[in-house]
């Protein structure tokens, strides 16, 4: 086989065989295929697309390019959840203990966040002492004993994807649905789950800005899962405004605690019920989504889910006292209110721009080397569709710099908050894809 022939084949709109795709992934991972040839192939894929079978073959080849986690020693059906990302995306912190509290094993491997705010691991590390690096044996032991553990991904999980993603990032080929789908699913399959629930976000704060692209990405990933013998389904959720009210690491931990106590934002709670119900059914702990939801609601309102969260924190070395006293986590030097400039109804909170404002405060990373400030971020006081009076606070800025030093953040926030005579709350769920 010659790479130049395979580039030409895809350039001309033909399908690559399983053997050809495996040869490409192996060659690129071990350095025999240079970046310039792989760049040409990714651009050909960008323009010519791939069939479901090609995408599945690419996914499995990347999943098998490094370590594949074996979770066979964990009892029960292991269900993983993946979100395509957003702003104020606190769901895993609530969902993992909530679902575990009804007997579903949640063996979750998460990543760190580049961009707006930290990833799930960064949020958990805002809890003093929380350990995200555990041996595979300890990970399995904790999930068998407590039904839940959340750890960092293995350094050698899907190395082909890491290498290919870095290349796509600098060759304008990130926005290719076959390449996005195979990137996400290769890591999920390598992480060893039996079933996968996908949260595909759409809107200003999401990777997929429009609904049709989100539907196609969701359908493609569900199809990959089926062809790879993993039960897979996707929820398409709205990210035109931030989910919940908190944007920032400690703030989101506090919000997760409040949600697990039944006192959190209703949109975040509903999102966790929707995703969690799917996980419970896929794990065969309930026959219907309605039954699964009843189980989750009971676990949340009885305190079982909150107790499970505290157990998870204790198991992974975290300071449980801050879970009982979450105000200890709110350590920013300054709390600055952002007053509305007029009366009316909130018509827009541009999620990605609010996320950038939080990152400018230090809540996220611009580069891998950046250090996150766990204390800073934003807390929304109003959401889209809610009435507000002139001078009333739209949000609170948690900062470690005084107001006069963050005027660029204030200006960005005002530019991306719109108030009008009328407006309504956007739908939280745009669709569910199981086929």
DAVENHU-V11033 format. One record per pair of residues at least 24 apart in sequence whose C-alpha atoms are under 7 Angstrom apart, sorted by sequence separation. I is the first residue (numbers start at 1). GAP is how many residues later the second one is. D is the distance in Angstrom with one decimal. If there is no record, write none. Layout:
i->I gap->GAP d->D
i->I gap->GAP d->D
//
This chain:
i->243 gap->24 d->6.7
i->244 gap->24 d->5.1
i->376 gap->24 d->6.9
i->243 gap->25 d->6.1
i->80 gap->26 d->6.8
i->78 gap->27 d->5.6
i->79 gap->27 d->6.3
i->78 gap->28 d->6.3
i->80 gap->28 d->6.4
i->158 gap->28 d->6.6
i->76 gap->29 d->6.7
i->78 gap->29 d->6.8
i->87 gap->29 d->7.0
i->158 gap->29 d->5.9
i->157 gap->30 d->6.7
i->121 gap->31 d->6.8
i->158 gap->32 d->6.7
i->7 gap->33 d->6.8
i->11 gap->33 d->4.9
i->157 gap->33 d->6.5
i->206 gap->33 d->5.8
i->7 gap->34 d->5.2
i->10 gap->34 d->6.0
i->200 gap->34 d->6.7
i->205 gap->34 d->5.2
i->10 gap->35 d->6.7
i->13 gap->35 d->5.5
i->195 gap->35 d->5.2
i->196 gap->35 d->6.2
i->197 gap->35 d->5.9
i->198 gap->35 d->6.2
i->199 gap->35 d->5.8
i->200 gap->35 d->6.1
i->201 gap->35 d->5.7
i->202 gap->35 d->6.3
i->203 gap->35 d->6.1
i->204 gap->35 d->6.4
i->205 gap->35 d->5.7
i->349 gap->35 d->6.7
i->21 gap->36 d->6.8
i->25 gap->36 d->6.4
i->107 gap->36 d->6.2
i->181 gap->36 d->6.5
i->185 gap->36 d->6.8
i->194 gap->36 d->5.7
i->195 gap->36 d->4.5
i->196 gap->36 d->4.8
i->197 gap->36 d->5.3
i->198 gap->36 d->4.4
i->199 gap->36 d->5.0
i->200 gap->36 d->4.8
i->201 gap->36 d->4.8
i->202 gap->36 d->5.3
i->203 gap->36 d->4.8
i->204 gap->36 d->4.7
i->205 gap->36 d->6.8
i->348 gap->36 d->5.9
i->11 gap->37 d->6.7
i->21 gap->37 d->6.1
i->25 gap->37 d->6.6
i->106 gap->37 d->6.8
i->194 gap->37 d->6.9
i->195 gap->37 d->5.7
i->196 gap->37 d->6.7
i->197 gap->37 d->5.8
i->198 gap->37 d->6.1
i->199 gap->37 d->6.0
i->200 gap->37 d->6.2
i->201 gap->37 d->5.7
i->202 gap->37 d->5.4
i->203 gap->37 d->4.2
i->346 gap->37 d->6.6
i->347 gap->37 d->5.3
i->10 gap->38 d->7.0
i->16 gap->38 d->6.6
i->105 gap->38 d->6.2
i->199 gap->38 d->6.7
i->201 gap->38 d->5.8
i->262 gap->38 d->6.6
i->346 gap->38 d->4.8
i->347 gap->38 d->6.1
i->361 gap->38 d->6.4
i->385 gap->38 d->4.9
i->18 gap->39 d->5.7
i->22 gap->39 d->5.5
i->181 gap->39 d->6.7
i->261 gap->39 d->6.9
i->262 gap->39 d->6.2
i->346 gap->39 d->5.4
i->385 gap->39 d->4.0
i->110 gap->40 d->7.0
i->177 gap->40 d->5.9
i->181 gap->40 d->5.5
i->260 gap->40 d->6.0
i->345 gap->40 d->5.9
i->346 gap->40 d->5.7
i->384 gap->40 d->6.4
i->385 gap->40 d->4.6
i->106 gap->41 d->5.9
i->107 gap->41 d->5.9
i->108 gap->41 d->6.2
i->109 gap->41 d->5.8
i->110 gap->41 d->6.2
i->111 gap->41 d->6.0
i->345 gap->41 d->5.5
i->346 gap->41 d->6.4
i->384 gap->41 d->5.3
i->105 gap->42 d->4.4
i->106 gap->42 d->4.7
i->107 gap->42 d->5.6
i->108 gap->42 d->4.7
i->109 gap->42 d->5.1
i->110 gap->42 d->5.3
i->111 gap->42 d->6.2
i->261 gap->42 d->6.7
i->345 gap->42 d->4.2
i->104 gap->43 d->6.5
i->105 gap->43 d->6.0
i->106 gap->43 d->6.6
i->107 gap->43 d->6.5
i->108 gap->43 d->6.4
i->109 gap->43 d->5.4
i->110 gap->43 d->5.8
i->332 gap->43 d->5.1
i->344 gap->43 d->5.7
i->345 gap->43 d->5.8
i->103 gap->44 d->6.7
i->109 gap->44 d->5.2
i->331 gap->44 d->5.6
i->332 gap->44 d->5.9
i->344 gap->44 d->5.6
i->260 gap->45 d->6.3
i->261 gap->45 d->6.3
i->330 gap->45 d->6.2
i->343 gap->45 d->5.6
i->344 gap->45 d->6.5
i->260 gap->46 d->5.1
i->343 gap->46 d->4.2
i->100 gap->47 d->5.3
i->342 gap->47 d->6.6
i->343 gap->47 d->4.5
i->100 gap->48 d->5.9
i->342 gap->48 d->4.3
i->340 gap->49 d->6.9
i->341 gap->49 d->5.4
i->360 gap->49 d->6.9
i->340 gap->50 d->5.0
i->341 gap->50 d->6.3
i->97 gap->51 d->6.6
i->340 gap->51 d->5.0
i->96 gap->52 d->6.7
i->339 gap->52 d->4.7
i->340 gap->52 d->5.6
i->357 gap->52 d->5.4
i->339 gap->53 d->5.1
i->340 gap->53 d->6.1
i->339 gap->54 d->4.3
i->340 gap->54 d->5.9
i->338 gap->55 d->5.3
i->339 gap->55 d->5.8
i->357 gap->55 d->6.7
i->337 gap->56 d->5.8
i->338 gap->56 d->5.8
i->357 gap->56 d->6.8
i->338 gap->57 d->5.5
i->337 gap->58 d->6.1
i->338 gap->58 d->6.1
i->337 gap->59 d->4.5
i->354 gap->59 d->6.3
i->336 gap->60 d->5.5
i->337 gap->60 d->6.2
i->335 gap->61 d->6.3
i->336 gap->61 d->4.9
i->335 gap->62 d->5.6
i->336 gap->62 d->6.5
i->335 gap->63 d->4.8
i->353 gap->63 d->6.6
i->334 gap->64 d->5.8
i->335 gap->64 d->6.5
i->334 gap->65 d->5.2
i->74 gap->66 d->6.0
i->257 gap->66 d->6.9
i->332 gap->66 d->5.7
i->333 gap->66 d->6.3
i->334 gap->66 d->5.9
i->350 gap->66 d->5.4
i->73 gap->67 d->7.0
i->332 gap->67 d->5.5
i->333 gap->67 d->5.0
i->334 gap->67 d->6.9
i->336 gap->67 d->6.9
i->349 gap->67 d->6.0
i->350 gap->67 d->6.7
i->332 gap->68 d->5.5
i->334 gap->68 d->6.5
i->349 gap->68 d->4.9
i->74 gap->69 d->6.9
i->75 gap->69 d->6.4
i->348 gap->69 d->5.6
i->349 gap->69 d->6.7
i->74 gap->70 d->5.7
i->348 gap->70 d->4.9
i->347 gap->71 d->5.5
i->254 gap->72 d->5.8
i->346 gap->72 d->6.0
i->347 gap->72 d->5.4
i->346 gap->73 d->4.6
i->347 gap->73 d->6.0
i->345 gap->74 d->5.4
i->346 gap->74 d->6.5
i->344 gap->75 d->5.9
i->345 gap->75 d->5.4
i->344 gap->76 d->5.4
i->345 gap->76 d->5.9
i->347 gap->76 d->5.0
i->344 gap->77 d->5.1
i->345 gap->77 d->5.4
i->346 gap->77 d->6.6
i->344 gap->78 d->7.0
i->345 gap->78 d->6.0
i->250 gap->79 d->5.9
i->250 gap->80 d->6.7
i->109 gap->82 d->7.0
i->197 gap->82 d->6.5
i->195 gap->87 d->6.6
i->67 gap->89 d->5.7
i->68 gap->89 d->6.8
i->66 gap->90 d->5.5
i->67 gap->90 d->5.2
i->66 gap->91 d->5.5
i->67 gap->91 d->6.9
i->66 gap->92 d->5.2
i->65 gap->93 d->5.6
i->66 gap->93 d->5.8
i->64 gap->94 d->6.8
i->65 gap->94 d->6.2
i->63 gap->95 d->5.0
i->65 gap->95 d->5.9
i->62 gap->96 d->5.6
i->62 gap->98 d->5.3
i->62 gap->99 d->6.0
i->241 gap->108 d->5.3
i->241 gap->109 d->5.8
i->242 gap->109 d->5.1
i->240 gap->110 d->6.4
i->241 gap->110 d->4.5
i->248 gap->110 d->6.8
i->240 gap->111 d->5.8
i->247 gap->111 d->6.8
i->239 gap->112 d->6.9
i->80 gap->113 d->5.8
i->79 gap->114 d->5.7
i->249 gap->114 d->6.7
i->78 gap->115 d->5.3
i->79 gap->115 d->6.0
i->80 gap->115 d->6.3
i->81 gap->115 d->5.7
i->82 gap->115 d->6.5
i->83 gap->115 d->5.9
i->84 gap->115 d->6.4
i->86 gap->115 d->7.0
i->248 gap->115 d->5.4
i->78 gap->116 d->5.2
i->79 gap->116 d->4.7
i->80 gap->116 d->4.9
i->81 gap->116 d->4.7
i->82 gap->116 d->5.0
i->83 gap->116 d->4.5
i->84 gap->116 d->5.3
i->85 gap->116 d->6.7
i->77 gap->117 d->6.1
i->78 gap->117 d->6.4
i->79 gap->117 d->5.6
i->80 gap->117 d->6.2
i->81 gap->117 d->5.7
i->82 gap->117 d->6.0
i->83 gap->117 d->6.0
i->84 gap->117 d->6.1
i->87 gap->118 d->6.0
i->86 gap->119 d->5.3
i->86 gap->120 d->5.2
i->69 gap->121 d->6.0
i->71 gap->121 d->5.8
i->85 gap->121 d->6.2
i->68 gap->122 d->4.5
i->69 gap->122 d->5.1
i->70 gap->122 d->5.7
i->55 gap->123 d->5.9
i->59 gap->123 d->4.5
i->63 gap->123 d->4.4
i->67 gap->123 d->7.0
i->68 gap->123 d->6.3
i->69 gap->123 d->5.1
i->126 gap->123 d->6.4
i->58 gap->124 d->6.5
i->59 gap->124 d->6.9
i->62 gap->124 d->5.8
i->63 gap->124 d->6.2
i->68 gap->124 d->6.7
i->126 gap->124 d->5.6
i->250 gap->124 d->5.4
i->249 gap->125 d->5.1
i->250 gap->125 d->5.6
i->59 gap->126 d->6.4
i->60 gap->126 d->6.2
i->63 gap->126 d->6.3
i->64 gap->126 d->7.0
i->123 gap->126 d->4.6
i->248 gap->126 d->7.0
i->249 gap->126 d->6.9
i->46 gap->127 d->6.4
i->55 gap->127 d->6.1
i->59 gap->127 d->4.8
i->63 gap->127 d->5.0
i->122 gap->127 d->6.8
i->123 gap->127 d->6.5
i->50 gap->128 d->6.3
i->248 gap->128 d->6.1
i->49 gap->129 d->6.8
i->248 gap->129 d->4.4
i->43 gap->130 d->6.3
i->46 gap->130 d->5.4
i->123 gap->130 d->6.5
i->247 gap->130 d->5.4
i->248 gap->130 d->6.5
i->29 gap->131 d->5.3
i->42 gap->131 d->6.6
i->117 gap->131 d->5.9
i->118 gap->131 d->6.5
i->247 gap->131 d->5.1
i->39 gap->132 d->6.8
i->246 gap->132 d->6.0
i->247 gap->132 d->6.3
i->246 gap->133 d->4.6
i->245 gap->134 d->5.5
i->246 gap->134 d->6.4
i->25 gap->135 d->6.6
i->245 gap->135 d->4.8
i->204 gap->146 d->6.2
i->205 gap->146 d->4.5
i->204 gap->147 d->5.7
i->205 gap->147 d->4.1
i->204 gap->148 d->5.8
i->86 gap->153 d->6.4
i->88 gap->154 d->5.4
i->89 gap->154 d->6.0
i->87 gap->155 d->5.0
i->88 gap->155 d->5.2
i->87 gap->156 d->6.5
i->88 gap->156 d->6.3
i->88 gap->158 d->5.7
i->88 gap->159 d->4.7
i->87 gap->160 d->6.7
i->90 gap->162 d->6.1
i->94 gap->162 d->5.5
i->93 gap->163 d->6.0
i->149 gap->163 d->6.5
i->148 gap->164 d->6.6
i->90 gap->166 d->6.7
i->94 gap->166 d->6.4
i->52 gap->168 d->6.9
i->56 gap->168 d->5.1
i->56 gap->171 d->6.8
i->52 gap->172 d->6.9
i->104 gap->176 d->6.5
i->91 gap->177 d->7.0
i->95 gap->177 d->5.7
i->99 gap->177 d->6.0
i->104 gap->179 d->6.5
i->91 gap->181 d->6.2
i->95 gap->181 d->6.4
i->99 gap->181 d->6.9
i->130 gap->183 d->6.6
i->131 gap->185 d->5.2
i->130 gap->186 d->5.6
i->131 gap->186 d->5.8
i->130 gap->187 d->5.0
i->129 gap->188 d->5.5
i->130 gap->188 d->3.9
i->129 gap->189 d->4.4
i->238 gap->189 d->6.8
i->128 gap->190 d->5.7
i->129 gap->190 d->6.0
i->238 gap->190 d->5.2
i->127 gap->191 d->6.1
i->128 gap->191 d->5.6
i->237 gap->191 d->5.7
i->238 gap->191 d->6.1
i->127 gap->192 d->6.7
i->237 gap->192 d->4.5
i->238 gap->192 d->6.8
i->102 gap->193 d->6.8
i->236 gap->193 d->6.0
i->237 gap->193 d->5.6
i->102 gap->194 d->7.0
i->236 gap->194 d->5.4
i->236 gap->195 d->5.2
i->235 gap->196 d->6.1
i->236 gap->196 d->6.1
i->102 gap->197 d->6.9
i->235 gap->197 d->4.5
i->98 gap->198 d->6.7
i->101 gap->198 d->6.6
i->234 gap->198 d->5.7
i->235 gap->198 d->6.4
i->234 gap->199 d->5.1
i->79 gap->200 d->6.1
i->233 gap->200 d->5.8
i->234 gap->200 d->6.5
i->98 gap->201 d->7.0
i->233 gap->201 d->4.6
i->98 gap->202 d->6.8
i->232 gap->202 d->7.0
i->101 gap->203 d->6.1
i->79 gap->204 d->6.4
i->101 gap->204 d->5.4
i->78 gap->205 d->6.9
i->77 gap->206 d->5.1
i->98 gap->207 d->4.7
i->101 gap->207 d->6.0
i->97 gap->208 d->5.7
i->97 gap->211 d->5.4
i->97 gap->212 d->5.1
i->222 gap->212 d->6.8
i->223 gap->212 d->6.9
i->222 gap->213 d->6.6
i->219 gap->214 d->6.5
i->218 gap->215 d->7.0
i->117 gap->238 d->6.9
i->116 gap->239 d->4.7
i->116 gap->240 d->5.3
i->117 gap->241 d->6.9
i->116 gap->242 d->6.6
i->117 gap->242 d->6.0
i->116 gap->243 d->5.1
i->118 gap->245 d->6.7
i->117 gap->246 d->5.1
i->118 gap->246 d->5.2
i->117 gap->247 d->3.8
i->116 gap->248 d->5.1
i->117 gap->248 d->6.9
i->126 gap->248 d->5.7
i->115 gap->249 d->5.7
i->114 gap->250 d->6.6
i->115 gap->250 d->5.3
i->114 gap->251 d->5.1
i->115 gap->251 d->5.7
i->114 gap->252 d->6.4
i->114 gap->253 d->6.9
i->114 gap->254 d->6.9
i->87 gap->264 d->6.1
i->87 gap->265 d->6.7
i->87 gap->268 d->5.8
//
